[in-house]
Amino acid sequence: MPYSGTNMDVAPLSGGPGGGSLNRKDQGKIMIAAIDRVLEQACARIPGVVAAATTETETLYEGAFGRRDLTADAPMTMDTVFWLASMTKALVSAGAMQHVEAGRLALDAPIGDTLPALAGAQLLDGFSESGAPVLRAPSRPVTLRHLLSHSAGYGYDTWNEEIARYMKATGLPRAPNDWAQAARMPLLFEPGTRWNYGINTDFVGKAVEAASGKRLDEALAEQLFAPLGMTDTTVSLTAAQRARMARVHGRAADGSLAPIEWPVGNGPGFCMGGGSFCGTASDYLRFLRMLLNQGTHEGQRLLWPRTVAEMGRNQIGAAHVVPMRSSQPARSTNFEAFPGMAKKWGLGFLLTTEDVPGGRRAGSMAWAGLGNTYFWVDPTRRVAGVVMMQVLPFGDAACLDTLAEFERAVYAAIG
């Protein structure tokens, strides 16, 4: 039963106390109850969740269940603020592509032309008998396209033992805090030859700063957040926003959950583009709706249709997105999206190559954040969704189940 487009002629229906709302005719009440039930039942295994789905024209569903903090009487609400973590990457990638359209950035020029500190990036070629890193120059330069598609060779210590060993040997932090540290971040392979998840988008953010002449948070606020009405998306939380923030919870080996200190939203610092921002599900849904509309929002064009199409096109050739093997179990599980399916990467997004039974279609764009926040954009079915939780480790089974069950319920609702 379709619920999108001009078929909607009633106000949103309430899903009950603490529940959601779905724009559709009265015969759709059973569908909102089914989606509400999925999220409500999920809170037996997670502290809380906020989820939403949209077509290119309207919000299909919004729902908030559970608590922001298991130690406080603070219910999840639609204006709850979450640490977006790596869901920042899609925002930064879109901001970079705006500058590509304007001719201020080039996808295939050496990134060292824009960011001189990266011109001398070295490839990690193993370790000496004494444990010192062995480095050499790569045979080709890193480009913006490589960074956007995670094929530059950069990594994260969370999912790569070699990077973790390098960081320990050199005393470098997980992500650079200044240009001197950025220049020392190693490559794991020749740029453009493989896929590996890493700090690539941190440097995309720096390219946005170079192109705009502004700090990354200021540039994105002007380019994306203000035009889209994303009023709660920021790296610098106000006192009022912090009061609405969901607390990060860690899951112990016995399955129990407890709040943990996880400082975010305290200002830009070096303002890395890989995971600095906080925001709400409602804000993020506006961004996803813009992508469904091929770059437009309420009559205002932010990206050209050909740019959105290019962002959703395979950029890594015959290479594949590979499983992410965790070296830090408290931060992440061993994670593979859609095991058994070949996955690709576009300009900022994971790309599925097959239909998911009961869910998104082949060619959908997606990604996630370390705190178990997730989104997808399905250009075939013209639907997008976002599911936000705040639990570590990433890839927590209960969180992945919540995402999958919400997605299936949304697709069942749209028919």
Salt bridges, closest charged atoms under 4 A:
GLU56 OE2 - ARG382 NE 3.72
ASP69 OD2 - ARG247 NH1 3.32
ASP79 OD1 - ARG68 NH2 3.57
ASP108 OD1 - ARG145 NE 2.71
ASP125 OD2 - ARG136 NE 3.58
ASP157 OD1 - ARG174 NE 2.91
GLU190 OE2 - ARG136 NH1 3.16
GLU209 OE1 - LYS206 NZ 3.09
ASP217 OD1 - ARG215 NE 2.59
GLU218 OE2 - ARG215 NH2 3.62
GLU222 OE1 - LYS214 NZ 3.63
ASP232 OD1 - ARG244 NH2 2.93
GLU261 OE2 - ARG247 NH2 2.72
GLU298 OE1 - HIS297 NE2 3.67
GLU310 OE2 - ARG145 NH1 3.39
GLU310 OE2 - ARG313 NH2 2.65
GLU336 OE2 - LYS343 NZ 3.02
ASP396 OD1 - ARG251 NE 2.51
ASP401 OD2 - ARG45 NH1 2.89
GLU407 OE1 - ARG360 NH2 2.68
